[in-house]
Every structure is written in structure tokens, then in C-alpha cells.
Amino acid sequence: MKSIEQSERWHQRALKVIPGGVSSPVRAFSAVGGTPRYFVEGKGSRVFDVDGNEYVDMVGSWGPMIVGHAHPEVVRRVIEAASKSSSFGAASPNEVLLAEEIIRRVSAAERVRFVSSGTEAVMTAVRLARAATKRNVIVKFAGCYHGHADALLVQAGSGVLTLGLPNSPGVTPGQAQDTVVVPYNDFEAIKELFTKRGSEIAAVLTEAVPANMGVVPPAPGFNALLSQLCKENGALFILDEVMTGFRLSSGGWWHLINAEESWTPDLITYGKVIGGGYPVAGVAGPARIMDLLAPIGSVYQAGTLSGNPVATAAGLATLELCDENLYATLNRRAREVGDVVSTALSQEGVPHRLQNAGNLFSIFFADEEVRNFADAQGQDTKAFAAFFHSMLDNGVSLPPSAYEAWFVSGAHTDQDIELIAGASSVAAKAAASTLG
Ligand SMILES: *Cc1c(COP(=O)(O)O)cnc(C)c1O
């Protein structure tokens, strides 16, 4: 590995002008220590930093780069759109095409309203649910992240967790008082909550598969129970697919699981993949709820850059590449990466758990199965930090926190898997050396 001198220089400059040097907290490496790398280029599965170091990328911008960096078709469509105008602040065809593509893929979606971030998408879904039910209380699960809206920054997973903030200062008790937090995968707790407060609950909000505390698959029947409780009590079921949407299958997690469990979410939020690396997110659902939004209804929601023609062109080009072949590749690559890393850790006797839902996976540095946030917090973060840095030094860029999913793309190759396997055997030794 070459030096990281230029990254260090950029970071010193960044620290003087940007809080913590970063535009989003997890990027600062707080959980693992050391200097964040400054990236200048990505091509397929590889990213390059300012010092010219090359890495196999397992972050993928936290999901959006599902077809790899700078995919020629996505680049072509972006340039084509950008050369005509970056933004009109008015209606334009690309947003219609993207909405049609989402609706074609997801039978629970009849309308889509576009916004620029997952945070906004969930905020909008929550506002809609409260307006539709004329109730206030939102139920969320400990360790699930739904963006940084005030009312949802309560026990919110990785970013907040990495910094050791159970809840964020600056969120008033008033803003948080209508948010009730329940342990994930706890059938009894959610039943009891509905028994006590069912008539106050506007919505249950959950990640389709929690992946912001590491990947914690829903226990069989858990989502079905949530859906049923919502239905019986006149609440809405909001499925947050910002991470999982169009990553786990052509129609997201719901599409995948609906073949086994038949339930239907009332609102679904999307982000990440639907923008292909550009700021696009959205909330989708049946017309009867979605049409409560202005200008048809009175629930206000707006955005200067919403449905932006360049961003929606990137999203559309990306979704068009998300065919059954791509999902088969993602599933295979996820299995391969999980296998080689898990094998290396086992060889060195490092306790770990590989958990996955489809191609979304993470490795917990823990002994036992992780079913909820409390379990996730039992991880050995010191072992992870050693593992992370060794992987980075050997050319693999992992998410810089033990509480994150790892992301494969359609561009990852056999050569990448070999490189990851080699780096893992070294990194597993580094992790083992931290064990007491
Ligand atoms: C990333 C994420 C969000 C927030 O999206 P942003 O675009 O970062 O605001 C919300 N929910 C889930 C499940 C996410 O993974």
C-alpha cells in the first residue's frame, strides 16, 4: 500500500471547514480510528483515493452503486440529461418514467412522490400516516435507522450508535414524545403496546430488513404480525425500503418475502438504489393515501430539486440494469464474500456471526445470533477496528463501523473475491491479536 499522505492533508483542511471533516458522521472513522481516505475515482467494483491507492469497494455509497461505479450506461444517460439542463423546477418526463418503473415492479405502489433523500421520504410517509389516521404516535424499533428527522432519531442505529449517542441532543422531548421504541423481533412487546395504546398509533415504521445495526433479518412472521396489528387497530404499516428497495430483488424485500407471507405495507419508502448515486428518494403507496398529498390533498410536501431530471435519469438507467441476471450475480457475490471472510475469521478463532437477508449481509464480531439492537451492542468493536484497518491496508474498503451492512455490486469480479480472501487471512490475524 502506498502512503496516505494526501488523504491526511485533505483531512486536515477538511477539519478546518467542515464539522469533523465530513458531510455525514460515519465517514469520519470515529469507530475505527485513523484517517478517512479521500476518494477521487471509482470504476466498477474499485475505488481510488487521492494518493493513488486502489481498493475493492464494499461500501458502494451504502447501496446506491449497485451496478458499480461509473457504469457506462448510467454515465451516458446522466451526461445526456445534464447537457439539456440540470434542473427546471418544473415537471419533466424522467420523473414520470422513474415512477412508472417503480410501480411496474411493486404491486403495492400506485403513486410515487419523489424527494431528494431517504430522510425526506420517511418524514413524508410519517406525515401522511398521521394525516390519514388523525393520530400522533409512531412506533419504531430500537436499532432501526430511518434518516435524521427529529422524531425518528430515537435509538436509531449505526451512525448514532457509533458515536455513542443513544438519542440526539437538539431533539426536544416534544418532538420525541410521540415516538415509541420497541425491541426488534419482539412479538410480545409489540402486541402488548397495541393492547395498551392501539387507538393512539398512527403507524408502525420498520426497516424492511434492519441493516443499520448490521443485518438483522426479521423473524418469520414478524412483519406479518406488524401488518396484522396495524390493520386491526386502524394504524398504517410503513415499510422502509430505502436500503433494501431494488437491492434484494427486482421489487425489493417486500416483493421477495410476499411470496411466502402475504401482507401488504400501506406506505413504502425508497432511496439509495433508485437514484443510482444521485439524490433521489421517494414514498410510494396506494392512491387513496398518496393523494392526500398536496396539490390534491392538504398534506404539504415540496422540494426545489425533487424529481430532478439528471438524478432521475441516473435512477432510471440504474433500475433498467437491475434485471434477474444482476440479482443472481449479487446473491452469488454476497455468498462468496461472506464465505471467504467467515472462513478466514474461523481459521484464526475470531468469534463472529455472518447474517444475511438475500444479498444484504454483515459480519458481527459476536458469539451469538443477533436478533435485535441489544444483541448487536454485544459486539467486540476492538476486534472489528483491527480487522477493518488491516483490510484497508490490503486494498479492501469496508464500511468503517461494525454496525453496518456490506455491499456487493454487479461489477465485483472473481479477482475481487480472491483479493478479499487474501486480505481477510491477514486481517483475521490482526483481529485475533486483539482478543484477550
Ligand atoms: C439510508 C437510510 C435512510 C436515510 O436515507 P438518506 O438518503 O441517507 O437520508 C432511511 N432509512 C433507511 C432504512 C436507510 O438505510
The ligand as a Gaussian input file, in Angstrom:
#p B3LYP/6-31G(d) Opt

LIG

0 1
 C      -30.059000       5.361000       4.373000
 C      -31.366000       5.133000       5.021000
 C      -32.262000       6.189000       5.282000
 C      -31.886000       7.623000       5.077000
 O      -31.638000       7.950000       3.748000
 P      -30.752000       9.247000       3.422000
 O      -30.814000       9.347000       1.925000
 O      -29.385000       8.991000       3.953000
 O      -31.408000      10.401000       4.099000
 C      -33.508000       5.878000       5.772000
 N      -33.877000       4.615000       6.018000
 C      -33.039000       3.576000       5.800000
 C      -33.511000       2.184000       6.068000
 C      -31.750000       3.794000       5.318000
 O      -30.931000       2.762000       5.137000

